[in-house]
Structure formats: structure tokens, C-alpha cells
Amino acid sequence: DYNGMGNVLLPWGMSAEQFDKQVNQAWNEQVVGSGIKTPPGQYGLQSYGDSQYLVKLGTGYLLKDDGSPVVLNLTQKRQRFSGDVPQ
């Protein structure tokens, strides 16, 4: 349950603590860093895609200036191994 605003599926293999850290980092980079205006209020998340989340605000969603919804992307860089799998 994220901020009492609904349940979300965590990315595979990610703990709740890691998820909170990733959300805070994504918020700072993708919302604050992009200059998106954030009205005061209680924000929630809704699963949108693979490691992607819509930002809920009240009964709607946080929107960009162009009217499209803000999507937090928590996709982690995948590790690629060359040669044998590490032991």
C-alpha cells in the first residue's frame, strides 16, 4: 500500500525499502528535475507497466504541462555478462 492510496506491485526482486528509495530518486529526477508543477496533496502510485507507475493525486493523476500523465519509470539497467556466469 503506497501512502494509503492503493496497492502496487513492486518490480521483481525489489524489497519495499529499495522501492521507496527508487521512487524518491525517480521523483527527484523525473518530476522535480523536469520542472513539473506539483500541487500540495497526498500522492499515490498505480501500476502502469513493467516497473512504471502513474502518480495518483486525489481521484485523478499528476499531469505534465501537455496534459499527459506523469509516469515514474523505475526500470533498472539490466546486467549483461560476457563469458561465463560469475560464481
N, C-alpha and C positions, 0 to 999 in steps of 0.2 A: 504494500500500500504506500503510495508516494504522496506525502503531505495530506493524507486523508482524502485525496481526490481520485482514488481508483487504483486498482491493481495493474501492475505492468510486468511483463516477462523480462527478466534480466537476460543480457546476452549470455550465450552458452559458456559455462565455466567461470563466470564472473560472480564474485561474492557481493553481498549487499553493500559492504564498505567500499569496495572497488567501484561499484556502480555509482554511489553517491559522489565519490571523488571524480569520476569521469563526467558525471552530469555537471558538477561545478566547473570543471575545466572547460567542457563544451559550452556552457552558458557564457563564461567569460570570453572565450574565443569567438563563438559563433553568434552570440546575441549582443553582448556589451561591445565587443571588438568590432562588430559590424555597424554599430550606431543605431540599433533597433530600439525604438522608444518602448520602455516597459512601464506601464501604469502600475500603481501600487495594487497589491492583491495577493491572494494565495494561489500559487501556481501548482499545477499538477502535470502529470505526463500521461500520454496514451500511446500504446504501441502502434507504430506506423509501418514498420518494415523491419528488415534484418538489422538490428542494433540502431534503429531510428525511432524517434519519439516526437509526437506532436506536443506542443506546450499548451496545456489547458489553462484557461483563465475564466473563472466563473462557469457559465454554461457554454462558452464558446472557446475560441483558440486565440493565442497571441498571433497577431498578423504583422507581416512586413509592410512597408510603405506601399508596395504594389498590390496589397490585399491578399497575397498568398500566405498560407500558414507557415509559422516558424517550425522547422524540423531540426531537432538536435540529432546529430549524427555521431554515434559512439563507436563506429566501425574502427576496429584496431587493425594496425598493419599486420598482415599475416607473415609469419616467419617462413622463409624458404631455405631449405637445406640443400647444399650441394654435396654430393658424395653420400656417405653413409649417414644414417640417423645417429645423432650424438648419443653417447652412452650415459 
